[in-house]
Amino acid sequence: MATPSGWAHAHVVGLMQAASQAAEQASEAVAPAPSAPASAAAPQTRPNINPYDRDIAMTVPLNFNRRVLGEMPVLLTRDDRFIVESAGFRALIDPLLTPEAQAELKTQLEGVESFAPEEINATGISLDYDPDQLAVLVLRIDPTKRSVESLFQGGRPEEPGEAPENFSAYLNTNLAVSRRQSTGDVTSPSVFLNGAVRYKGVVLEADVQGREDQSSGDYEIERRYARFVFDQPAEYRRWFLGDLNVETRGRQGFAEMGGVGVTRQTQRFNSFRNNGLSGGRQLVLQESSTVRVLRNGVFVREFKLDPGQYDLSNLPLQTGSNDVQLEIQNESGRREMVSYSAYLDSIELEPGDYEYGAYLGVTNSGTFGSPDYSDGSLAFSGFWRKAFLNKPAVGLGLQASEDVQNVTGQTQFILRNGARLQLNASASNADRGAGYAYALSYDHFVDLGGTYDSWTVVADYTSEDYATLGNAFGDNSTSWALTGAYSHQFSDAWNATASASYRLGRGTTNDSYSLSAVSSYRFAPEWSVQVGAEWVDYGGNFGTGSSDGVGVTVALVWQPRYDRRGEARYSSARNSGSLRFQQSPENRVGSFGYSVASTYDDGPGTLSGQLDYIANRFDASLTHTTFGQSFSNITDEQVTSLRVGASISTAGGKVAIGRNIYDSFAILYPHQSLEDKPVIVGESFERGNYTSRSGALGPAVSNTLTSYVDQSVRYDVLGVPPGYDIGEGVRRVRPGYKSGYAIQVGSDAFVSALGRMVGNAGKPAALISGRVRLLDDPTAEPELFFTNSVGRFAIQKLIPGKTYRVELFTSPAAGFEFTVPADNEGLLDLKTVAVSVDITDQ
């Protein structure tokens, strides 16, 4: 009789499911209610959990409350008991226990490699084995020993994906050319170049463009920016050197600068963010209960919970004060009500988090073209903001140069029932004198349970001499700007908004105002209509004043799917209208997109069409536009434009040509064993779709990776021989800023072997486990081996020309050897393999 002498792999579970013929019942299994422990003197008939007349070692799931905690080794004995490996069990159960309960379990299992379930009953944990699910069930954990469980957990950050190559680079190239029909002139091609070179954590990025000056006819080359970027993700910090992209907060003004800068922002490096919270709220249940959660009197969610400790800190809150009520219906029929108040700060920072930015350099003295710092002045721009727990967030800012100094501050006061009062204030000093500005805003959001109301009112004042780094001369044509808006959602298909604004001009600038109301209603899944009214007077500040007046607006929108939209709009106050239909292209090879549009603006009109094409190595768009002072002569002026874009990239010593790269990328190339078989990459390969394909011009390119986000690069191989193992077909990556990967598809270990194993007397060797060793390399890690209920087996990742030995976990030990032919292309049929093992019938 064969008896396993070691732990088998988790895949044995799947094979034994076929033997039990009950795998379909596993997905919806519910842990049974705990029962009273049986007396030691009362004999019980054990359930038949092992249909084979031998001990079976395998790896099975550990389930608790419909959740799979993971997999662990167990031993099913021939007399229908199950023995659990201590280390594997503790690794899975410890996260569910309090620190005190973890210590108690550790003491109980000290020096014990494996245990029977009744040996840990004293720790408050009850286990059972379910042969239908082929899983160990946690029947009960003492509620006082369970760790706190979050009811509104939005997920946990996964393990970081693979890091990028140390060195990578890419260059995007876009060329555009236009032809004017009236003159027949064809412009010189405009060239747009941008890219990045990365070595470890340092990135040099630049953007350069060349175009023909429309007035002089000269061809000019301009640098939009060139700078070094260095990230410290663990500290959420980014450094800049070169042309700076200055970030501002509050009433600060933007100015182009060249110099050095640093910012700290958690959101930039950590996309996994919990909901804003106001401090922990914990709930302890001594019996199974139904818990209904209400926020500001509106039902949020209902839970059916087992005894244990639960945390509501991640309950999604509204901005401002929140009144939370918990209605608890215990299994015994008792009802309880628990209430508390919670607070949420609206600034996009976690409580306790902070952000800052600081830039020091010389201001750009030019207006258009390449930045010119020759006549600029030394300047500083910076800000700091912090969100406090249960206190309003605050922000401070400073901008200073020889010509202007500016300080800003912002805070907010959270009121009850989702209301907020915000204050922004700033003071400046410049050649024209001292100035100041402030803004006071109030907003209120009311959740009505499926619908909502919201109000916003803003009063903004700017003094005549107020100056910022980007407006050193204090050019402020408006003193007061007053705005207000109210929105109401009647249902998922119907909402309405009313708004008003009034601006008080200064000097030659007249006052202006606008009143508007618009309602949108979706009367069919693909159709919606918008109707509104407006009263507008811009005070003659925008030309002839033809945009002023009283009138209505009407729009009809058709959107049958996410990438297709058509709409028609008309405004009687402006006597303007538009028609547009657009089919957006997809990011896959062979995709087309197109659009047609027409506009009318109280006389002048346009008619245009555009065609987009996504190829394997490039993308292109063709546009034709006609203009006219009226629709009767709309063809008087016509312009046709063509744009073509492509990129060249390198990483890991590989070079590839593909479409434009916007952040990070991956180059996928075939192993030499695949010869000329094309590698494809894409989000989905349904209906033969893919985003890139290797070929005569080199590897495939995945061009849409996002920095500091864990994501998958999915790949496949076309025309691969049967049995060829290309790998998992997916790689998890976490790119750095403008980084690259080189991913090899396939390997020299690509052969898969199939066969059937029989023991003495030709009986199928069912559910036998073991390991596979590479005899040519004794240092190679062995692979696990197992057979199914009829003795069939499969072995993957074999190297042509190599010899392997299968060592079975049997007593006495047994096994067999085989050699993979050097010319094998992927599938090796070992047919029937006989081993000297006695197989006992069930």
Buried (B, 14 or more C-beta within 10 A) or exposed (E): EBBBBEBBBBBBBEBBBEBBEBBEEBEEBEBEEEEEEEEEEEEEEEEEBBBBEBBBBBBBBBBBBEEEBBBBBBBBBBEBBBBBBBEBBBBBBBEBBBEEBBEBBEEBBEEEEBBEBEBBEEBBBBBBBBBBBBBBBBBBBBBBBBBBBBBBEEEEEEEEBBEBBEBBBBBBBBBBBBBEBEEEEEBBBBBBBBBBBBEEBBBBBBBBBBBBEEEEEEEEEEEBBBBBBBBEBEEBBBBBBBBBBBBBBBBBBBBBBBBBBBBBBBBBBBEEBBEBBBEEBEBEBEEBBBBBBBBBEBEBEEBEBBBBBBBBBBBBBBBBBBBBBBBBBBBEEEEEEEEEEBBBBBBBBBBEBBBBBBBBBBBBEEEEEBBBBEEBBEBBBBBBBBBBEEEBBBBBBBBBBEBBBBBBBBBBEBBEBBBBBBBBBBBBBBEBEEBBBBBBBBBBBBBEEEBBBBBBBBBBBBBBBBBBBBBBEBEBBBBBBBBBBBBBBEEEEBBBBBBBBBBBBBEEBBBBBBBBBBBBBBEEEEEBBBBBBBBBBBBEBEEEEBBBBEBEBBBBBBBEEEEBBBBBBBBBBBBBBBBBBBBBBBBBBEBEBBBBBBBBBEEBBBBBBBBBBBBBBBBBBBBBBBBBEEBEEBEEBBBBBBBBBBBBBBBBEBBBBBBBBBBBBBBBBBBEBBEEBBBBBBBEBEEEBBBBBBEEEBBBBBBBBEBBBBBEBBBBBBEBBEBBBBBEEEBBBBBBBBBBBBBBBBBBBBBBBBBBBBBEEEBBBBBBBBBBBBEEEEEBEBBBBBBBBBBBBBBEBBBBBBEBBBBBBBEEEBBBEBBBEEEBBBBBEBEEBEBEBEBEEE
